[in-house]
Amino acid sequence: MQFNTRISAAHFQDDSDSWLLIDDQGRRYTSRFIITAMGILNAHTMPNIEGVHDFKGKAFHTARWPRDEAIDLSDKRVGIIGTGATGIQTIQEIVKNVGHLTVFQRTANWAAPLRNAKISAEEMDQIRADYPKIFEKCSKSYACFVHEADTRSLLDVPPEEREELWERLYALPGFAKWLCNFKDIGTNKEANRLVSDFFARKIRERVHDPDVAERLIPKDHGFGTRRLPLESGYFEAFNRPNVRLVDIREDPILRITETGIQTQSELHEFDIIIYATGFDAVTGSFSAVDFQGVNGLKLKDAWGDGIRTYLGLTVQGFPNMFMSMGPHQMFGNIPRSIEYAVGWITTFIGYCHERGITRVEATAKGMEEWTEHVHDCAKGLLANEVDSWMTGVNKNLAHKQTRSIARYNGPAPGYRRRCDEVAARGYSDFKMKREPAEEESSDAREGLQTPTLVEMRP
């Protein structure tokens, strides 16, 4: 295990069925197999705004919060750009001691109360005793959470019953507000409009200034069609006299200056600027590494016209490379999903090791069929009509992105079943190459380092 190492390139070596990896210090490594375990929200993005490096005060992205010094926000004029999940989490926390905070919002986002609470020793004992039931429920649910959707269609339920369910869910902790809702809020536009109206009313109840409340209510996407941030006092932050909301769709940012942020109508001067501008999600971690497969095929070119994978775990043209939390995998409850991917990958590698298999690669047919299946699972979802990191779009990037299906939208049990069936067939869906007999292969293997399993984090 080697820390403080950033891999910059990974090139497949066709003559030895191995990978050559190069880190940012020029050091080289060889490995029979590689596993990308780089995360789906890893490559942070700065806003595509002129002068972003001109500011003379302190400025940093939330993903690069300074570690070598304590950031004192008291009596400071602070500007924060972004009101996505990270911005929401940051705003509700720094507002407790900031001097003055100006929030620059491009896109309003739905959010719901987190409702975290301390867990007593007795409650924790009960939770531990229930682990088998909890994990079984996670394994059977659509997205690996303990939450299960209400099986009724929203429009079949009388209005007073809908309101009763929504109020009950709103009072619960965690993702219940989203995942225990009516089954069709993510597919039926009228159902989604009604549940969105409920959460809009909640925002109006919590934000005192009606104009600010309206700016905080999303108008371009429905409830749950993007990842739902959970908050603890985010909306109440805008009731404070030292917090100001600037809607940059009404008053666009022109540039960052040496002293602050220049919008179309005003120069906002700050001591500190915080960029909560998100990530080049899912594929951004791969773009940060120069992946080259067979015949020098670059991964970014292989995905140039859209993401294509087999099982979300492999890509044709990139033998012996496996992805944990790559595109086209079930995300949902990510730790549960990672555990499955890791288990499937390591079992396959063990299978290869035991049988002298030195090369495995997805087929064109397998990748075509899997990608088609991923797209079929996404049909009818309102989320796919919205630009977000879940559809492969980050508007902070300078280059234009094409909306794509970045994740597996079918049920988690179905995803696991399909992958398990491949294993049960002895991985015959893959092209596989066995190691030649010893007397035939000694020259071919001469000079190749002992293969090392490398877990890569860019």
Secondary structure, 3 states (H helix, E strand, C coil): CCCCCCEEEEEEECCCCEEEEEECCCCEEEECCEEECCCCCCCECCCCCCCCCCCCCEEEEHHHCCCCCCCCCCCCEEEEECCCHHHHHHHHHHCCCCCEEEEEECCCCCCEECCCCCCCHHHHHHHHHCHHHHHHHHHHCCCCCCCCCECCCHHHCCHHHHHHHHHHHHCCCCCHHHHCCECCCCCCHHHHHHHHHHHHHHHHHHCCCHHHHHHHCCCCCCCCCCCCCEECCCHHHHHCCCEEEEECCCCCEEEECCCEEEECCCEEECCEEEECCCECCCCHHHHCCEEECHHHCEHHHHCCCCCCCECCCECCCCCCEEECCCCCCCCCCHHHHHHHHHHHHHHHHHHHHHHCEEEEECCHHHHHHHHHHHHHHHCCCHHHHCCCHHHCCCCCCCCCCCCCCCCCCCCHHHHHHHHHHHHHCCCCCCEEEECCCHHHHHHHHCCCCCCCCEEECC
